[in-house]
Amino acid sequence: MTNKSEARQRNILINKYICNYIAKRWIVNRVDENGKEVTKRQYAKDCNLATSTITKLQNPDGYNIPFATITSICSKENIVLSAFFSDFEKEFGISIIDKYLDKK
């Protein structure tokens, strides 16, 4: 496998993990303060995103998630990006930054 191909596969895997993490943490089985299930449409509206984006996040294979989507979700959830990525890395036992630095 070439370096370019390895980097592409690594990016696909990281995007998958990020999408799975977001879906698990904030979307799947989400309920509001009244105990009512929050729909994809409502969550999308709360994040200022399209409903289709929330659907893609819930896909087990994830998708190539734009950084702007991550920031919109973090803003809605009142979490700074550094905390998001730190929590993500703890959850999956991988460091996104280290993976990139290893290749340079």
NUVODO-245804 format. One line per field, with one value per residue: residue in one letter; x, z, y of N, C-alpha, C in turn. Coordinates in nm, 3 decimals. Atoms other than C-alpha are relative to their C-alpha. Example, Ala and Ser with C-alpha at 12.3 -4.5 7.8 and 13.67 -1.06 7.14 Angstrom:
residuo <- [a s]
n_u <- [0.089 -0.082]
n_w <- [0.000 -0.006]
n_v <- [-0.119 -0.119]
ca_u <- [1.230 1.367]
ca_w <- [0.780 0.714]
ca_v <- [-0.450 -0.106]
c_u <- [0.090 -0.077]
c_w <- [0.000 0.073]
c_v <- [0.120 0.109]
END
This chain:
residuo <- [m t n k s e a r q r n i l i n k y i c n y i a k r w i v n r v d e n g k e v t k r q y a k d c n l a t s t i t k l q n p d g y n i p f a t i t s i c s k e n i v l s a f f s d f e k e f g i s i i d k y l d k k]
n_u <- [0.085 -0.080 0.022 0.122 0.110 0.009 0.055 0.142 0.069 -0.002 0.099 0.132 0.023 0.018 0.132 0.099 0.000 0.055 0.145 0.056 -0.010 0.102 0.132 0.019 -0.001 0.099 0.115 0.077 0.076 0.000 0.129 -0.001 0.021 0.129 -0.007 0.047 -0.108 -0.036 -0.008 -0.114 0.035 -0.015 -0.141 -0.062 0.041 -0.072 -0.142 -0.006 -0.049 0.105 0.039 -0.079 -0.130 0.020 0.017 -0.133 -0.075 0.048 -0.039 -0.111 -0.127 -0.029 -0.023 -0.108 0.065 -0.068 -0.035 0.109 0.104 -0.047 0.008 0.142 0.048 -0.067 0.062 0.130 -0.020 -0.080 -0.128 -0.107 -0.057 -0.108 0.066 0.062 -0.101 -0.058 0.097 0.001 -0.121 0.013 0.101 -0.048 -0.137 -0.092 -0.028 0.003 -0.121 -0.115 0.003 -0.051 -0.139 -0.077 -0.022 -0.079]
n_w <- [0.000 0.008 -0.107 0.031 -0.022 -0.146 -0.057 0.038 -0.083 -0.138 -0.006 0.006 -0.130 -0.100 0.024 -0.046 -0.146 -0.046 0.021 -0.097 -0.132 -0.008 0.000 -0.128 -0.113 0.002 0.090 -0.022 -0.127 -0.067 -0.049 -0.049 -0.144 -0.035 0.023 0.136 0.095 0.090 0.138 0.080 0.053 -0.107 -0.034 0.112 -0.013 -0.116 0.037 0.124 0.103 0.076 -0.055 0.069 -0.066 -0.120 0.052 0.037 -0.123 -0.060 0.084 -0.067 0.068 -0.008 0.128 -0.006 -0.076 0.005 -0.129 -0.036 -0.064 -0.136 -0.079 -0.024 -0.104 -0.125 -0.045 -0.055 -0.121 -0.093 -0.027 0.083 0.090 -0.065 -0.085 0.090 0.053 -0.113 -0.036 0.112 -0.006 -0.115 0.035 0.100 -0.028 0.106 0.006 0.139 0.026 0.004 0.123 0.106 -0.027 0.027 0.144 0.051]
n_v <- [-0.118 -0.121 -0.097 -0.075 0.092 0.020 -0.123 -0.004 0.099 -0.051 -0.109 0.061 0.062 -0.105 -0.060 0.097 -0.004 -0.128 0.005 0.095 -0.062 -0.106 0.063 0.070 -0.093 -0.107 0.012 0.123 0.008 -0.130 -0.047 -0.138 -0.017 0.060 0.144 0.030 0.025 -0.110 0.050 -0.045 -0.132 -0.098 -0.012 -0.072 -0.140 -0.055 -0.015 -0.077 0.093 0.069 0.130 0.103 0.007 0.083 0.136 0.050 0.023 0.123 0.112 0.070 -0.027 -0.143 -0.068 -0.097 -0.107 -0.130 -0.060 -0.092 0.080 0.029 -0.122 -0.029 0.092 -0.040 -0.124 0.035 0.080 -0.081 0.066 -0.055 0.101 0.077 0.100 0.098 0.091 0.073 0.103 0.096 0.081 0.091 0.099 0.094 0.042 -0.043 -0.143 -0.047 -0.077 0.091 0.075 -0.085 -0.030 0.120 0.012 -0.113]
ca_u <- [0.000 0.139 0.175 -0.103 -0.330 -0.250 -0.325 -0.656 -0.755 -0.655 -0.866 -1.165 -1.130 -1.092 -1.398 -1.594 -1.491 -1.572 -1.919 -1.984 -1.870 -2.097 -2.395 -2.346 -2.282 -2.544 -2.788 -2.894 -3.159 -3.147 -3.432 -3.526 -3.586 -3.940 -3.822 -3.944 -3.723 -3.539 -3.588 -3.310 -3.491 -3.501 -3.138 -3.034 -3.230 -3.071 -2.726 -2.811 -2.742 -2.940 -3.133 -2.941 -2.619 -2.754 -2.859 -2.506 -2.358 -2.568 -2.448 -2.223 -1.956 -1.975 -1.881 -1.619 -1.740 -1.656 -1.486 -1.770 -2.015 -1.805 -1.788 -2.166 -2.233 -1.975 -2.130 -2.477 -2.342 -2.140 -1.812 -1.485 -1.309 -1.010 -1.242 -1.429 -1.112 -0.967 -1.286 -1.292 -0.934 -1.005 -1.311 -1.129 -0.781 -0.623 -0.460 -0.546 -0.251 0.003 -0.110 -0.033 0.296 0.413 0.395 0.590]
ca_w <- [0.000 -0.093 0.155 -0.022 -0.010 0.359 0.441 0.255 0.440 0.773 0.698 0.607 0.934 1.144 0.979 1.048 1.415 1.453 1.301 1.520 1.828 1.756 1.680 1.993 2.222 2.102 1.846 1.907 2.179 2.259 2.470 2.562 2.910 2.902 2.819 2.459 2.183 1.985 1.612 1.356 1.210 1.546 1.626 1.280 1.330 1.674 1.517 1.209 0.986 0.724 0.837 0.575 0.759 1.078 0.877 0.735 1.084 1.192 0.904 1.058 0.795 0.864 0.593 0.515 0.786 0.727 1.010 1.000 1.092 1.392 1.506 1.465 1.681 1.941 1.956 2.012 2.279 2.447 2.419 2.297 2.012 2.225 2.471 2.185 2.034 2.372 2.463 2.118 2.153 2.498 2.364 2.071 2.216 1.921 1.878 1.555 1.582 1.656 1.352 1.129 1.298 1.263 0.885 0.858]
ca_v <- [0.000 0.341 0.625 0.815 0.512 0.451 0.815 0.793 0.476 0.633 0.942 0.727 0.536 0.851 1.008 0.690 0.696 1.066 1.017 0.711 0.903 1.202 0.979 0.771 1.067 1.317 1.179 0.817 0.782 1.154 1.286 1.642 1.781 1.637 1.285 1.309 1.168 1.436 1.377 1.402 1.700 1.881 1.805 1.925 2.246 2.297 2.259 2.468 2.166 1.976 1.669 1.470 1.556 1.399 1.093 1.060 1.090 0.791 0.575 0.303 0.379 0.754 0.998 1.262 1.500 1.867 2.052 2.305 2.028 1.931 2.293 2.337 2.032 2.136 2.481 2.335 2.098 2.377 2.189 2.338 2.162 2.063 1.886 1.719 1.575 1.483 1.294 1.132 1.014 0.867 0.686 0.525 0.498 0.674 1.011 1.185 1.421 1.146 0.952 1.250 1.332 0.971 1.004 1.330]
c_u <- [0.090 -0.031 -0.129 -0.124 -0.020 -0.061 -0.149 -0.080 -0.009 -0.104 -0.143 -0.036 -0.023 -0.135 -0.112 -0.011 -0.059 -0.152 -0.067 -0.002 -0.108 -0.138 -0.029 -0.017 -0.120 -0.126 -0.088 -0.061 0.002 -0.142 0.014 -0.027 -0.132 -0.003 -0.049 0.120 0.022 0.017 0.126 -0.024 0.021 0.147 0.074 -0.031 0.076 0.147 0.020 0.063 -0.119 -0.031 0.081 0.139 -0.009 -0.017 0.136 0.085 -0.037 0.031 0.119 0.137 0.039 0.007 0.112 -0.054 0.079 0.027 -0.111 -0.115 0.038 -0.013 -0.146 -0.056 0.063 -0.061 -0.135 0.013 0.084 0.129 0.104 0.062 0.109 -0.058 -0.065 0.104 0.069 -0.093 -0.008 0.119 -0.002 -0.096 0.056 0.144 0.099 0.021 0.006 0.130 0.122 0.005 0.057 0.149 0.090 0.040 0.089 0.147]
c_w <- [0.000 0.117 -0.021 0.028 0.150 0.067 -0.030 0.087 0.146 0.017 -0.003 0.136 0.109 -0.017 0.048 0.153 0.055 -0.016 0.101 0.139 0.018 0.009 0.135 0.116 0.001 -0.082 0.034 0.140 0.080 0.041 0.050 0.150 0.050 -0.021 -0.137 -0.093 -0.090 -0.140 -0.067 -0.051 0.107 0.037 -0.109 0.010 0.115 -0.030 -0.124 -0.114 -0.074 0.067 -0.065 0.061 0.124 -0.041 -0.036 0.123 0.064 -0.084 0.068 -0.064 0.005 -0.138 0.022 0.064 -0.009 0.141 0.047 0.067 0.144 0.087 0.030 0.112 0.134 0.057 0.065 0.134 0.106 0.043 -0.093 -0.082 0.067 0.090 -0.085 -0.046 0.110 0.043 -0.107 0.008 0.117 -0.033 -0.093 0.020 -0.110 0.009 -0.145 -0.034 -0.013 -0.130 -0.116 0.021 -0.029 -0.147 -0.057 0.025]
c_v <- [0.124 0.092 0.078 -0.087 -0.027 0.122 0.011 -0.097 0.045 0.111 -0.054 -0.060 0.104 0.069 -0.092 0.005 0.130 0.001 -0.093 0.059 0.106 -0.062 -0.065 0.099 0.095 -0.024 -0.122 0.001 0.131 0.037 0.143 0.003 -0.058 -0.151 -0.043 -0.016 0.121 -0.060 0.049 0.142 0.109 0.021 0.078 0.149 0.067 0.028 0.087 -0.083 -0.058 -0.134 -0.112 -0.015 -0.089 -0.146 -0.060 -0.029 -0.134 -0.124 -0.070 0.023 0.147 0.062 0.101 0.128 0.130 0.054 0.094 -0.074 -0.032 0.125 0.039 -0.088 0.036 0.128 -0.027 -0.072 0.073 -0.070 0.061 -0.112 -0.084 -0.108 -0.109 -0.102 -0.080 -0.115 -0.109 -0.094 -0.097 -0.114 -0.108 -0.044 0.032 0.150 0.042 0.073 -0.090 -0.078 0.082 0.029 -0.119 -0.011 0.111 -0.020]
END
